[in-house]
């Protein structure tokens, strides 16, 4: 399986402030490829909570037990998943609406 990822296309690397991300090798790689580090505010774990919740859903609903032939297949399938998630999947916390329906309803309030 090919995992050729062009790091020059990566613009932001999101991490929390935990010890595994206080790593000289990661810092050097981010600097070498001019990748900006996205961190939650110090002492405010809620910034990171949104990203972590999103990653958890993607791992659980999209990627669990899947093997992609190549990065192109992954991108195509992920794009389809995101379209489905935003336009078809209802969310209990959004009054059983899709994210798009909820956003449109909020705009008309």
N, C-alpha and C positions, 0 to 999 in steps of 0.2 A: 504494500500500500504506500503510495507516494504522499508525503506530507510536506511538499515544497511550499512554504509560506514565505512570502516576500515581506520581510520586516520593514522595508522602506515604505510600505503602504500603511503600516500601523501608525496611527496618530496619537492614541491615548491608551494607556495601560491602567486599568482600575484595580486598586488594591485597598485593603484596609490597613490599619497601622500595626498589624501584628508582627511578631518577631520574624516569621518566615519571609516577610517582605523587607526586612532590614538586612539586606544581603548585598554585599559588594558586587557580586557577579551580575545580579539583576540591575543594580545601579549603573554599572559599566555598559551593559547591553542597551539599556534605555538611552544612555548618553550617546553611545556609538551610532544608534539609529535615529537620534533626535526624536524620541518618543516621550511625550509628556505624561507624567504620572498623575493620575486622578486619585485623590485621597479624600476621605471624609474629614470633616473638621475635627481638630483635636478635642477629645472629650465629648464628641457628639456622634455616637454610633448610629443614629437614625439616618444620616446621609448614606451610609453604607448599607443599611437595611433594605432599602429599595432595590439596589443593585443585586444584593444577595438573594432576595426573594425572587427577582426575575431570573437569575441564574438557576435557582432551584427548580422553578417551573419548567424551564427549558430542558434541564437535565432529566427531570421526572417524566414530562409529557412528550418530549421530542427525541431526545438522544438515547434514552435508556434502552439497552440491548440492540442498538443499531450499529451497523458497520457500513461506512460509506466507502465507495470504490476510490474516490478521489475528492479533492477539495471543491471541484466544480459541482459534484453531486451534493455535497454537504451544503454549499451555498444555495443551490436550487431548492433543495428540500427545506432548508431553514427559511428561505424567502416565502415559500408556500405556507409553512407553519405560522409565521408571523402574520401573514395576510388572514389566515383562518382565525388565529387568536384574536386579532383586532376587530374582525368583521363578522365572525360567526359564533365564537365561543362566548356564552353568556357567563357573567360573573356575579355571584351572590352579593358581594360587597358593592356592586354597581346597580343595585335594584334589579337584578336579573336582566341586565342589558349588556350588549357588547361594549368594549371600550369606545368604539366609534359612535355608537348610539348615545352613550352616556355623555361624551364630549359635546355632541351636537345638541343634546337636551340642555346641557349646562349653558351653552352659548345663547339659547333662546330664553333663558330665565331673566 
